[in-house]
Amino acid sequence: MAAVHTWYTGKFGGDPVCPFSTIADAVATWPETATAVAVRLDQAGNVELCAPLGLADLLAGVWRRNPRRASMRVSLARLARHQPAERWPGVRVIPPR
């Protein structure tokens, strides 16, 4: 399992991160709901999809804060830095609240 809990706070600040028990648990904490998706090939070459928050925001082009990990401060900073509506004109931004 990944060791995110050993470096996350040092890199991003905030509260300590508990170790994750599964990949889905870790992916569910990614900062925007549309990015909380992981894909891999299994040993047989089949695609495995991990989308613990679903695919609705990704497929609809919605940028929305995932409150599980991204604080309001972090989310607003990410929104200002990435400027998703300017970068991707079809994206609908749900302002953090």
C-alpha positions as CSV (number, residue, x, y, z in Angstrom):
1,M,0.0,0.0,0.0
2,A,1.2,3.6,-0.7
3,A,2.9,5.5,2.0
4,V,1.1,8.8,1.4
5,H,0.6,9.2,5.2
6,T,4.4,9.5,5.6
7,W,4.9,12.6,3.4
8,Y,1.6,14.3,2.7
9,T,1.6,16.7,5.7
10,G,5.2,17.7,5.1
11,K,4.4,18.6,1.4
12,F,0.9,20.0,1.7
13,G,0.5,20.9,5.4
14,G,-2.7,20.4,7.3
15,D,-3.7,17.6,9.5
16,P,-1.8,14.3,9.5
17,V,-3.1,11.7,7.1
18,C,-4.0,8.3,8.3
19,P,-2.7,5.3,6.4
20,F,-5.2,4.1,3.8
21,S,-6.5,0.5,3.8
22,T,-7.4,0.3,0.1
23,I,-6.7,2.1,-3.1
24,A,-10.3,3.2,-3.3
25,D,-10.0,4.8,0.2
26,A,-7.0,6.8,-1.0
27,V,-8.6,7.8,-4.4
28,A,-11.7,9.0,-2.6
29,T,-9.6,11.7,-1.0
30,W,-8.3,13.3,-4.2
31,P,-9.0,17.0,-4.2
32,E,-11.7,17.3,-6.9
33,T,-14.5,14.8,-7.4
34,A,-13.8,14.4,-11.1
35,T,-10.2,13.5,-10.5
36,A,-11.0,10.8,-7.9
37,V,-10.6,8.2,-10.6
38,A,-7.9,5.6,-11.2
39,V,-7.5,3.1,-14.0
40,R,-5.1,0.1,-14.2
41,L,-4.6,-3.1,-16.1
42,D,-4.9,-6.3,-14.1
43,Q,-2.6,-9.3,-14.6
44,A,-4.9,-10.6,-17.4
45,G,-4.8,-7.2,-19.3
46,N,-8.3,-6.2,-18.3
47,V,-9.0,-2.6,-17.4
48,E,-9.9,-2.0,-13.8
49,L,-11.7,1.2,-12.9
50,C,-11.7,2.7,-9.4
51,A,-14.1,5.6,-9.0
52,P,-15.3,5.7,-5.4
53,L,-17.1,9.0,-5.9
54,G,-18.6,8.0,-9.2
55,L,-18.0,9.2,-12.7
56,A,-20.8,11.8,-13.0
57,D,-18.7,14.9,-12.5
58,L,-15.9,13.6,-14.7
59,L,-18.3,12.8,-17.6
60,A,-20.3,16.0,-17.1
61,G,-17.2,18.2,-17.0
62,V,-17.8,19.4,-13.5
63,W,-15.0,20.8,-11.2
64,R,-16.1,20.4,-7.6
65,R,-14.2,20.3,-4.3
66,N,-13.9,17.0,-2.5
67,P,-14.3,18.1,1.1
68,R,-12.8,14.8,2.4
69,R,-9.3,16.1,1.8
70,A,-9.4,19.6,0.3
71,S,-10.0,22.3,2.9
72,M,-11.8,25.5,1.7
73,R,-8.4,27.3,1.7
74,V,-6.7,24.6,-0.4
75,S,-9.6,24.3,-2.8
76,L,-9.8,28.0,-3.4
77,A,-6.0,28.0,-4.0
78,R,-6.3,25.1,-6.4
79,L,-9.1,26.8,-8.3
80,A,-7.1,30.0,-8.6
81,R,-4.0,28.2,-9.7
82,H,-5.6,25.8,-12.2
83,Q,-8.3,28.2,-13.5
84,P,-10.3,25.3,-15.0
85,A,-13.0,27.3,-16.7
86,E,-10.3,29.2,-18.7
87,R,-8.2,26.2,-19.4
88,W,-11.2,24.0,-20.4
89,P,-14.1,26.3,-21.6
90,G,-16.6,23.4,-21.3
91,V,-15.9,22.8,-17.6
92,R,-18.6,23.9,-15.2
93,V,-17.0,25.1,-11.9
94,I,-19.0,24.5,-8.7
95,P,-17.5,27.2,-6.3
96,P,-16.2,25.7,-3.1
97,R,-18.4,26.2,-0.1
